[in-house]
Amino acid sequence: MDKVQKINCKAITWKKIKKNGLDLDYAVVIPRQIASELFQELEDTLEYFTGDLNIIKVFGKAYNIPRKHVAYGDPGVTYTYSGITVPALPWPEPVLALREFLVDLKGLKYNFVLVNRYKNGRDHMGEHRDNEPELDPDYPIASISLGQERDFVLKHKDSRRPGQQKVFIPPVKILLEHGSILLMNPPTNEIWYHSLPLRKSVHGPRINLTFRKIRPK
Ligand SMILES: O=C(O)CCC(=O)C(=O)O
């Protein structure tokens, strides 16, 4: 999959979304044909975690994750979130090509990626922040979306407070399109929660890859 390497990175128009500590860059970067081929290649080759690696803990309670996931990264890298420590498997070729593409595109070099597969709109991801201590807080998280477009919702932490402590800050909704890249720049993940909500009327599968920079232990 060297097709992404041929994309003209200079021709991309990025949309900047900036407010109240939110700092995002969004663009449809991968042309539709290449994105579809890449999606199919990932569908045909990736194998997702099974067993205990699919059980997360929320407020101490164990749940099966409502999607499939797998992680790849440099040797020795692990990532702990929602009570599970996921090991980083060796980079498969198409995922490695995307990592290299992010270097060409934005000069960003990642050592870990979490891949999530949503079989349809019933699969989802709840509100959370990617602010685990092992993540480099000064580095953007790069999120590549392939397949079914889905809503992505961000909420300011003060707008989630209970009762009178709640501050009215409207949520930000972005449609993550096939072939798009969303950069979540610092300090977004300190201040804003994000989620991929349930959408019962959505039927197609989607793969999302969030590239992250993990600090050495
Ligand atoms: O699938 C998505 O776009 C959301 C992924 C996400 O929130 C995450 O990996 O932390």
The ligand as a MOL file (V3000), in Angstrom:
LIG
                    3D

  0  0  0     0  0            999 V3000
M  V30 BEGIN CTAB
M  V30 COUNTS 10 9 0 0 0
M  V30 BEGIN ATOM
M  V30 1 O -13.5000 5.8960 16.1390 0
M  V30 2 C -13.2990 7.0610 16.4140 0
M  V30 3 O -13.3300 7.9590 15.5890 0
M  V30 4 C -13.0210 7.4270 17.8540 0
M  V30 5 C -11.7980 6.7670 18.3790 0
M  V30 6 C -11.4300 7.2780 19.7240 0
M  V30 7 O -12.1100 8.0640 20.3230 0
M  V30 8 C -10.2080 6.8050 20.3490 0
M  V30 9 O -9.5340 5.9220 19.7820 0
M  V30 10 O -9.8840 7.3010 21.4400 0
M  V30 END ATOM
M  V30 BEGIN BOND
M  V30 1 2 1 2
M  V30 2 1 2 3
M  V30 3 1 2 4
M  V30 4 1 4 5
M  V30 5 1 5 6
M  V30 6 2 6 7
M  V30 7 1 6 8
M  V30 8 2 8 9
M  V30 9 1 8 10
M  V30 END BOND
M  V30 END CTAB
M  END
